[in-house]
C-alpha cells in the first residue's frame, strides 16, 4: 500500500476527535500524519498519546514554512480561520495536495475549481457539522424521497451546540462549545431571508431573537430556534427550486433568545467600532455605556426602562447571573468593540469546566407529497460529549473531516474540483461510517 501523508493545520477545540481518528487510521494504513499548530503546549496535549504522529510548530503566516510542510503531503485538512483557507488552497495547488475544510465555501475558493480539476485535486469544503452533517443528512433524505417520486413541499433544518442536560447549570443552560466570536455575532450583518408558503420573508437583525419558533425532540424536551442569515441559497444547493417553504435556523434552550435580545437591542453585539477606556471599565460600566444619563437612577432601573423589562423578569435573572451589574473589571487592556468586550465577559461564565458535557442537536422537517397524499418526515440527531475535550462538537465537526480524508485517499470520493458534500459520492461513505459510530438521525414519517 502506498505511503500517504495527511497534514492537519490547526489543533484547536474541534481537532481532538479527528486527530484520534486519523492517528489510528494512519497506524493501520501505514500512512503518515502531521499535526501543525502555533501553540506548542496545545499541540503536545493533542498528540502526546500518539507517538507515531509528528507534530510541527508553525506560524501559518510564514508562507515558506507552510509551503515546506506541504511538500510531499497528499491531503491537507485546514482548521484555520476561514480567511486563511485561500492561501492554503493556493499552496495545495502548488504541492498537488487535496484539501478539506469545515468552513463555508467562499467565492474565492469556488474560483479555484478549474485549477483543482485540471490537477485532479479535490477541494472539499463545508465538511463539519453545520455546515457539513446538515448538508449530508438533508441530501440523503431529499435524494431518497425523490427516488420514490416525491414532490418536496417544505424543508426546515435547525442545528445547535448546547449543553447536555447533566451539565445545564445556570439559568442560560448554555456555554461556549465552539468559536465564541461566531456566537456573539450570530445573525448579524444582514437580514434573515427565507421562504414561507411561497412568499419571500425577511427578518432584520434587531428582530431576529424575538421571532422564534419552538420544536420538541423526544426525550430531550422543547427547544427554541431562530433564523440563520440566508436560507434562500439552499434553493440551488439542494435543488429545491419550486419548494414553498425553506427555513434554516439555530437551536437554543427555551428563554435564551429573549435574554440574548437584550444584548442586541443595547448594541453590545456591534463589532463596527472600538470603545475607549476599556482598561478601566467594569462590567457595570460596560452596561451603563449604552444607557441614557440620569443623576440618580441605577443602571438596573435605566436598563429596565429602556427595554421595558421587569426587574424580577427571567431576562434580568440571566443578566445578573452573568455578573453584568457587578463592579468587576472587564479585564481588557486596550480598546475593543462592544462585541469583543461582551465576548470577554461571557467567557468568564460560559467556558466549559473539565467535566462539562456538551450536546449537539440537529433537526430536519420535510413535508412532501406522493400520489396525492401528503406526508411529514421529522428527523433528529443528538450527540452528547464525554467531557470538555472529547466534546460532541469536536466529534461532529472533526469526524466527518477525518472520514472524508480516508474516503478521498482510498478513492471512494474521486470527483476532482471544488465541492461541498451534497452529492451521494461525498455524503454516503461519511454518513455510513458516522452511523457505525452511533452518530445518526432518527426519523419518523406520518401522513398529514
HELIX and SHEET records of a PDB file:
HELIX    1   1 UNK A   13  UNK A   15  5                                   3    
HELIX    2   2 UNK A   16  UNK A   29  1                                  14    
HELIX    3   3 UNK A   40  UNK A   47  1                                   8    
HELIX    4   4 UNK A   63  UNK A   70  1                                   8    
HELIX    5   5 UNK A   82  UNK A   84  5                                   3    
HELIX    6   6 UNK A   85  UNK A   95  1                                  11    
HELIX    7   7 UNK A  107  UNK A  110  1                                   4    
HELIX    8   8 UNK A  113  UNK A  118  1                                   6    
HELIX    9   9 UNK A  133  UNK A  147  1                                  15    
HELIX   10  10 UNK A  165  UNK A  167  5                                   3    
HELIX   11  11 UNK A  180  UNK A  184  1                                   5    
HELIX   12  12 UNK A  205  UNK A  210  5                                   6    
HELIX   13  13 UNK A  234  UNK A  237  1                                   4    
HELIX   14  14 UNK A  256  UNK A  266  1                                  11    
HELIX   15  15 UNK A  278  UNK A  280  5                                   3    
HELIX   16  16 UNK A  283  UNK A  288  1                                   6    
HELIX   17  17 UNK A  299  UNK A  307  1                                   9    
HELIX   18  18 UNK A  314  UNK A  321  1                                   8    
HELIX   19  19 UNK A  338  UNK A  350  1                                  13    
HELIX   20  20 UNK A  392  UNK A  409  1                                  18    
HELIX   21  21 UNK A  424  UNK A  436  1                                  13    
SHEET    1   A 7 UNK A  54  UNK A  57  0                                        
SHEET    2   A 7 UNK A  32  UNK A  37  1                                        
SHEET    3   A 7 UNK A   5  UNK A   9  1                                        
SHEET    4   A 7 UNK A  75  UNK A  78  1                                        
SHEET    5   A 7 UNK A  98  UNK A 101  1                                        
SHEET    6   A 7 UNK A 122  UNK A 125  1                                        
SHEET    7   A 7 UNK A 417  UNK A 420  1                                        
SHEET    1   B 7 UNK A 213  UNK A 217  0                                        
SHEET    2   B 7 UNK A 221  UNK A 227 -1                                        
SHEET    3   B 7 UNK A 245  UNK A 253 -1                                        
SHEET    4   B 7 UNK A 151  UNK A 163  1                                        
SHEET    5   B 7 UNK A 358  UNK A 370 -1                                        
SHEET    6   B 7 UNK A 373  UNK A 384 -1                                        
SHEET    7   B 7 UNK A 442  UNK A 447 -1                                        
SHEET    1   C 2 UNK A 192  UNK A 196  0                                        
SHEET    2   C 2 UNK A 199  UNK A 203 -1                                        
END                                                                             
